[in-house]
Amino acid sequence: MSTFPIFIIVLVILSVISILYVTKSEKIKDSDGDGIPDIVEDAIDDVKEEVTKVKTEVKRRVKRVKEEVKDVTDAVKQVRKQTKDVVGAVKGKPRRGRKPAKKTTTKK
């Protein structure tokens, strides 16, 4: 049997005992008495807040990427249609598409 797992178990047990000793001797503040120092609890709360912010930002960015992909897809479809018009122009077919707007002249 390897000594590495035993070493890890002993290290964890010593860590827990030292945290409990320091907490019970009131060298580290534990206001709610759950055995977890307040500093650690505050750090965990801060990490949870940051994770929430990151999740919100990632969701926002994913939504924007979806919108842009849809726009690109629509543009590619338009390009495909336009290339068919180019092929038709090479073959000598008349121009398709929108007709230019009639220009109106205004009297001064």
N, C-alpha and C positions, 0 to 999 in steps of 0.2 A: 504494500500500500504506500502510496506517495505521501510525503510529508507536507506537500503544498496545500491540499485541502484542509488538513489539520491546522496549519499555520493561519489560513484565512479564517477559520472558525474561531480560533483563539484570539485573533486580532479583532474580530467583530465583538466577541464577548468582552474583551478589555475595553473597547470603545464604549460599549453600552454601560459598563460599570463606571467608567470615568465620567461619562455624561451624567449618570444618575448621582454620583457623588458630588460633582460640582453643582448640580441643580439643587440637591437637598441641603448642601452647605451654604446655599444662597450666594455663591460667588457669581453665578449666572442667574439672571432674573427669569422666573417662570411664574407669572402671575396667575395662570389658571390651574396650575398644579398637575398638568397632564404628563410631565416628564420630558416634554420637548421645550427647549429654551425658546424664549420669546423672539430672539434674534433669528432663529431658524424658521419659526412660524411666519415672521414678517418677510423673510426672504422668499418663502414659498408663496405667500400672497402676491409679492411683487412679480414673481415669475408667472403666476397665473394671469395677472393683469397683462403682462407683456404678450403672453401666448394668445390671449383674447384679441389684443390689438393686431397681432400678426395675422391671425385667422381672418379678421375683418378685412385687412388690407389685401390678403391673398384672394379672398372672395371677390373683392371689388376689381382687382386686376384680371381675374379669370373672366368676369362678366365683360370687361372692356375688350379682352382678347377675342371672346366669342363674337362681339359686335364687329370687330375689325375683320375677322375671318369671314363673316357673312358679307361684309362690304367687298372684300377681295374676291370672293366667290362670284358675286354679282358682276363685278368688273370683268372677271375672266369670261363669264358668259357673254357679256357685251363684246369683248374682243373676238371671241369665237364667231359671233354673228358678223362682225365687221370684216373678218378675214374672208368669209364667204362672199361679201360684197366685193372685195379686192379680186378674188378669183373671177367673179362675174365681170368685173371691169376689164380684166385681161382677155376674157372671151368676147368682149365687145357688147355686153348687155348694157341697157340704159341704167342710169343711176337710180338707186333705191334710197329709201330713207326719207328724212324730213326735207321738205322743200324750204328754201330760204324765205324768210318773211319779206313781204312786199314793202318797199320803202315808200313812205309817204312824205310829201313835201309840204311844209307849212308856209303860208303866206305871211309876209312881214308887213 
